Amino acid sequence: MFSSFEGPDRRREEDRIRKEGRLPPGQALTFKFPVLHYGPVPPFNPAAWDFRVWGEVEEEKRWTWDEFNQLPRTKVKMDIHCVTRWSKFDTVWEGVPFRELVNLVGVRPEAAYVVAHCDYGYTTNLPLEAMLDDDVLLAYRYDGQFLEPEHGFPLRTLVPKRYFWKSAKWLKAIEFSAENQLGYWERGGYHSHGDPWMVDETHVDGERFQNPSDLPPGFNDGSDPF
């Protein structure tokens, strides 16, 4: 899939990563950072931008860009896996730990799901327990620099144990919900959990789609160079 335009080193590195048990079923290593998203890249105005947390919380909160940048942040090295079958390894991200957000707003016992709300009305959903892993971030820096706009600047969720569409770009709000609210791609047939390592009789190479026999509209299987 990728060897035709990334060279023989890609194949050797992929073999090494596979032997380490870090390459999920059906995935291929890439050295590049493909850009895939629905719709245009939104403009960013730091004076007007804000980030909101609401829903099943003790205290709803809102931060300006300057205020958000004052929150505690951490750096995490992680592997990322796209549902279009590419994986990128040892990427370094910085941002606010999601657990820090939980501590700041006080999540109610009724909360069982998290909905990421983004520009242009895009959403994606995950169980709260998946978001509480210690490597989940609200990320705004990559490889020592602020994110590029096409990769989600000013803010995106980062959930490395799930397919990368679950790491929502251009994040505007987080909603804690008692109900599972399917997001944009999930309503079109993508899997609600999106675990690349979950393999069973139905999902032979990860939780890509609710019905693996049907490709959802707009799916790119990664066969074309990025």
C-alpha positions in Angstrom: 0.0 0.0 0.0 2.7 2.5 1.0 6.0 0.9 -0.2 5.7 2.3 -3.7 6.2 5.8 -2.5 8.0 5.5 0.9 10.9 3.3 -0.1 12.4 0.0 1.2 13.2 1.4 4.6 9.5 1.5 5.3 9.2 -2.2 4.8 12.1 -3.0 7.2 10.7 -0.7 9.9 7.3 -2.1 9.5 8.7 -5.6 10.0 10.4 -4.4 13.2 7.3 -2.8 14.6 5.2 -5.9 13.8 7.7 -8.1 15.7 7.3 -5.8 18.7 3.6 -6.3 18.6 2.7 -2.7 17.9 1.1 -3.0 14.4 -2.6 -3.7 14.6 -4.2 -6.2 12.2 -4.7 -4.8 8.7 -2.5 -1.8 9.2 0.6 -0.6 7.4 3.4 1.7 8.7 3.9 5.2 7.1 6.7 7.7 7.8 4.4 10.5 6.5 1.5 12.2 8.3 -1.5 11.8 6.0 -4.1 14.5 6.1 -7.7 13.2 6.0 -10.8 15.1 7.2 -14.3 16.1 6.1 -14.8 19.7 5.1 -12.4 22.7 5.0 -9.9 23.7 7.6 -11.6 26.3 9.8 -10.0 29.7 10.5 -8.7 30.5 13.9 -9.1 33.8 15.8 -7.4 33.6 19.2 -9.4 36.6 20.5 -12.7 34.9 19.7 -11.9 31.2 20.3 -13.2 29.5 23.4 -13.5 25.9 24.7 -16.5 24.7 26.6 -17.2 21.7 28.9 -20.8 20.8 29.7 -23.4 18.1 30.3 -23.2 15.6 33.2 -20.7 17.7 35.3 -20.8 19.5 38.6 -19.6 22.8 37.1 -19.8 23.8 33.4 -16.7 25.7 32.4 -15.4 27.8 29.5 -11.8 28.9 28.7 -10.4 31.5 26.3 -7.3 30.5 24.3 -5.0 32.3 26.7 -6.7 30.7 29.7 -6.6 27.2 28.2 -2.9 27.6 27.5 -2.4 28.1 31.3 -3.8 24.7 32.2 -1.4 21.9 33.2 0.0 20.1 30.2 2.0 17.0 29.6 4.0 15.3 26.8 3.2 11.8 25.6 4.9 9.6 23.0 2.4 7.4 21.2 1.5 5.3 18.2 -1.5 6.4 16.1 -3.7 4.3 13.8 -6.0 5.5 11.0 -9.0 3.5 9.9 -7.8 3.9 6.3 -5.0 1.4 7.3 -2.0 3.6 8.0 -0.2 3.7 11.3 2.5 6.2 12.5 4.8 5.3 15.4 6.6 7.1 18.2 4.8 10.4 17.6 5.2 13.1 20.4 2.3 15.2 21.4 1.6 17.8 24.1 -1.6 19.0 25.7 -3.9 18.9 28.7 -4.5 15.5 30.1 -8.1 14.5 29.8 -8.1 13.4 33.4 -7.2 17.0 34.4 -10.3 18.2 32.6 -12.4 15.7 34.6 -10.9 17.0 37.8 -11.6 20.6 36.9 -15.3 20.1 36.1 -16.3 17.2 38.4 -18.0 14.5 36.4 -21.3 13.2 37.8 -22.0 9.5 38.3 -24.5 9.6 35.5 -21.9 10.4 32.9 -21.0 7.3 30.8 -20.0 8.8 27.4 -18.0 11.7 26.0 -19.0 13.6 22.9 -16.4 15.8 21.2 -18.0 18.8 19.5 -15.9 20.5 16.7 -16.1 23.2 14.1 -18.8 22.8 11.4 -21.0 20.6 13.7 -18.7 17.6 13.5 -18.9 15.2 16.5 -17.5 11.9 17.6 -18.3 9.7 20.6 -16.5 7.4 23.0 -17.3 5.7 26.3 -16.0 7.7 29.3 -13.8 4.9 30.4 -11.9 5.0 27.1 -11.2 8.7 27.6 -9.8 8.2 31.1 -6.7 6.4 30.0 -3.6 8.3 31.1 -2.4 8.9 27.5 -5.6 10.7 26.4 -5.0 14.4 25.7 -6.6 17.6 24.6 -3.6 18.3 22.3 -2.3 21.4 20.7 1.4 20.7 20.1 3.0 18.0 17.9 6.7 17.2 17.6 7.6 20.3 19.6 5.5 22.8 17.6 1.9 24.0 17.6 -0.3 21.7 15.5 -0.5 22.5 11.8 -4.0 23.7 10.9 -4.7 20.7 8.8 -3.9 18.4 11.8 -6.4 20.1 14.1 -4.9 23.4 15.4 -5.8 25.0 17.7 -7.1 21.9 19.6 -8.0 18.3 19.1 -8.7 15.3 21.2 -6.0 12.6 21.2 -7.1 9.0 22.0 -4.2 6.8 20.8 -5.8 3.4 21.7 -8.6 4.1 19.2 -8.6 4.7 15.4 -7.5 8.2 14.7 -11.0 9.5 13.6 -11.8 9.3 17.3 -9.1 12.0 17.9 -11.3 14.9 16.8 -9.8 17.9 15.1 -10.7 21.6 15.7 -12.3 20.8 19.1 -14.7 23.4 20.4 -16.5 21.6 23.3 -16.6 18.4 25.4 -20.0 17.0 26.5 -20.3 14.4 29.2 -23.5 12.4 28.5 -25.5 9.6 30.2 -26.5 8.4 26.7 -24.4 7.2 23.8 -24.8 9.9 21.1 -23.4 8.6 17.8 -21.1 11.1 16.0 -20.8 12.1 12.3 -18.9 9.0 11.0 -20.6 6.7 13.5 -24.0 7.6 12.2 -22.7 6.6 8.7 -21.7 3.1 9.8 -18.3 3.5 11.5 -17.9 1.6 14.7 -18.9 3.4 17.9 -15.8 2.2 19.8 -13.2 2.1 17.1 -10.6 -0.2 18.8 -7.9 -1.2 16.2 -6.9 -4.1 18.4 -10.3 -5.6 18.9 -10.5 -8.8 16.8 -13.4 -11.3 16.8 -15.5 -13.3 14.4 -17.2 -10.2 13.1 -14.3 -7.7 13.2 -11.3 -9.6 11.8 -9.0 -6.5 11.6 -10.3 -4.1 14.3 -13.5 -2.3 15.0 -13.7 -0.3 11.8 -17.3 -0.5 11.0 -20.6 -1.6 12.6 -21.1 -4.0 9.7 -17.7 -4.9 8.3 -19.3 -6.3 5.1 -20.5 -2.8 4.1 -18.1 0.1 3.5 -19.6 3.4 4.8 -20.0 6.3 2.4 -16.8 8.3 1.9 -14.5 5.6 3.1 -11.0 5.6 1.6 -9.2 2.3 2.1 -5.8 3.9 1.8 -5.0 2.4 -1.6 -4.2 5.9 -3.0 -1.0 7.8 -2.0 -1.6 10.6 0.4 
